[in-house]
Amino acid sequence: MNDNISPLAQSLLELLRIKKTLTINEIVEWSKSKNINKLVLSTIIGELDEKGLIIQIGRWAHSEPLFPLPERIEIKEIKEEVEEKKLEEIKEEVKIEKPQLRYIDKVKEYIARYYSVGELRLRLDFSDKIKEIDPILKKLVEEGLIIWDRELGTITATDKLVNDYKKQRKFIDYFKE
């Protein structure tokens, strides 16, 4: 429990932790059970939002302009847990075949040189050399050398990688053996 919030805010937060998300109807029902009006409810939700404990989604059409209420609230910890699960999936043991090991440095140099590259472009450029590039990319993510945004399909070098590969090379050098 967070000791810096009011007892009513703690009560709403406990309910939210159980249900993970609350619609405006559930919020209003809760406020009626606690015998509080919409002004106080708006203040409680604002308090939780300011503390970074919840996320307000939308604006309820029937709320007053002076004390607006959201259509829905979610507990902020859920999104953090989802991000942690994604990181855990990436951190699963990465196995790279021996023939691919020699290309890790070439991939590092390529990404360091071009800093931010489309995933498709990278796959096309290395398609004749590397059979499966995903294990190499997962390994580089695990080492903190790249940021691999799968939704956008981009791979971006971190400062750690760029600092390791400051020397300049020509584009064709990446494909020579």
C-alpha positions in Angstrom: 0.0 0.0 0.0 1.0 3.5 -0.7 0.9 5.5 2.6 0.9 8.8 0.9 -2.7 8.5 -0.4 -6.0 9.0 1.2 -7.9 6.0 2.6 -10.6 6.3 -0.1 -8.0 6.4 -2.8 -6.4 3.3 -1.3 -9.8 1.6 -1.3 -10.4 2.4 -5.0 -6.8 1.3 -5.8 -7.4 -2.1 -4.0 -10.5 -2.6 -6.1 -8.6 -1.7 -9.2 -5.8 -4.1 -8.4 -8.4 -6.9 -8.2 -10.2 -6.0 -11.4 -7.3 -4.5 -13.3 -9.6 -2.1 -15.1 -12.8 -0.2 -14.1 -15.4 1.3 -16.3 -17.2 4.5 -15.3 -20.3 2.5 -14.3 -18.2 0.4 -11.9 -16.5 3.6 -10.6 -19.8 5.3 -9.9 -21.2 2.2 -8.3 -18.1 2.1 -6.0 -18.5 5.8 -5.1 -22.2 5.2 -4.2 -21.2 2.3 -1.9 -18.8 4.6 -0.2 -21.4 7.4 -0.1 -19.2 10.0 -1.9 -20.2 12.4 -4.6 -18.7 13.0 -8.0 -16.6 15.9 -6.9 -14.8 13.8 -4.3 -14.6 10.9 -6.8 -13.0 13.2 -9.3 -10.5 14.3 -6.7 -9.6 10.7 -5.7 -9.1 9.7 -9.3 -6.9 12.8 -9.9 -4.9 11.9 -6.8 -4.2 8.4 -8.0 -3.3 9.7 -11.5 -0.9 12.3 -10.1 0.9 9.6 -8.1 1.3 7.6 -11.3 -0.7 4.7 -10.0 -3.5 4.7 -12.6 -4.1 5.6 -16.2 -7.3 7.6 -17.1 -8.8 6.7 -20.5 -11.3 8.9 -22.2 -13.7 11.4 -20.7 -17.1 10.5 -19.5 -19.8 12.4 -21.5 -21.9 12.9 -18.4 -19.2 14.3 -16.2 -19.2 18.0 -15.1 -16.7 20.4 -16.7 -15.3 21.4 -13.3 -14.6 17.9 -12.1 -14.3 15.5 -15.1 -14.4 11.8 -14.8 -12.8 9.3 -17.1 -14.7 6.6 -19.1 -12.3 4.0 -17.7 -9.3 3.7 -15.4 -6.5 1.1 -15.5 -3.9 0.2 -13.0 -0.5 1.4 -14.3 1.4 -1.7 -13.0 -0.3 -3.9 -15.7 1.5 -2.1 -18.5 4.8 -2.4 -16.7 4.2 -6.1 -16.1 3.5 -6.6 -19.8 6.8 -4.8 -20.7 8.7 -7.0 -18.2 7.2 -10.2 -19.7 8.3 -9.0 -23.2 11.8 -8.5 -21.9 11.8 -11.9 -20.2 10.8 -13.5 -23.5 13.6 -11.8 -25.3 16.1 -12.8 -22.6 15.3 -16.5 -23.0 18.5 -18.3 -23.8 19.6 -17.4 -27.3 21.3 -20.1 -29.2 23.3 -19.1 -32.2 24.6 -21.6 -34.7 28.4 -21.6 -35.2 28.3 -20.5 -38.8 26.3 -17.4 -37.7 28.7 -16.5 -34.9 31.2 -15.1 -37.3 28.6 -12.6 -38.7 27.8 -11.1 -35.3 30.6 -8.5 -35.7 29.4 -7.7 -39.2 25.9 -7.1 -38.0 27.2 -4.9 -35.2 29.3 -2.9 -37.5 26.4 -2.5 -40.0 24.0 -1.3 -37.3 26.6 1.0 -35.8 27.4 2.5 -39.2 23.8 3.1 -40.1 22.5 3.7 -36.6 18.8 3.1 -37.3 17.9 0.6 -40.0 14.7 -1.1 -41.1 14.4 -4.7 -40.1 13.5 -5.7 -43.6 16.5 -3.9 -45.1 18.8 -5.6 -42.6 17.4 -9.0 -43.5 17.7 -8.4 -47.2 21.3 -7.2 -46.9 22.4 -10.2 -44.9 20.1 -12.8 -46.5 22.9 -14.4 -48.6 25.2 -14.7 -45.6 23.0 -15.4 -42.6 20.3 -18.1 -42.6 18.4 -16.9 -39.5 19.2 -13.4 -38.1 16.7 -13.4 -35.2 19.0 -15.2 -32.7 21.8 -12.7 -33.5 19.4 -9.7 -33.0 18.1 -11.2 -29.7 21.6 -11.6 -28.5 22.4 -8.0 -29.3 19.3 -6.8 -27.5 20.3 -8.9 -24.5 23.7 -7.3 -24.5 22.1 -3.9 -24.6 23.7 -3.0 -28.0 20.5 -2.5 -30.0 16.9 -1.6 -29.6 14.7 -3.8 -31.7 11.2 -2.4 -32.2 9.3 -5.3 -33.7 6.0 -3.3 -34.1 7.7 -0.6 -36.2 10.2 -3.0 -37.7 13.3 -0.9 -36.8 16.6 -1.7 -35.3 18.5 1.1 -33.6 22.0 1.1 -32.3 22.5 2.2 -28.7 25.3 4.5 -27.6 27.2 1.5 -26.3 27.4 -0.1 -29.7 28.2 3.2 -31.6 31.1 3.9 -29.3 32.5 0.5 -29.9 32.5 0.9 -33.6 33.6 4.5 -34.3 35.7 3.7 -37.4 34.2 4.4 -40.8 33.8 1.7 -43.4 32.3 1.5 -46.8 28.9 -0.1 -47.3 30.4 -2.9 -49.5 32.9 -3.8 -46.8 30.1 -5.4 -44.8 29.5 -8.0 -47.4 33.1 -9.0 -48.2 34.6 -11.9 -46.4 
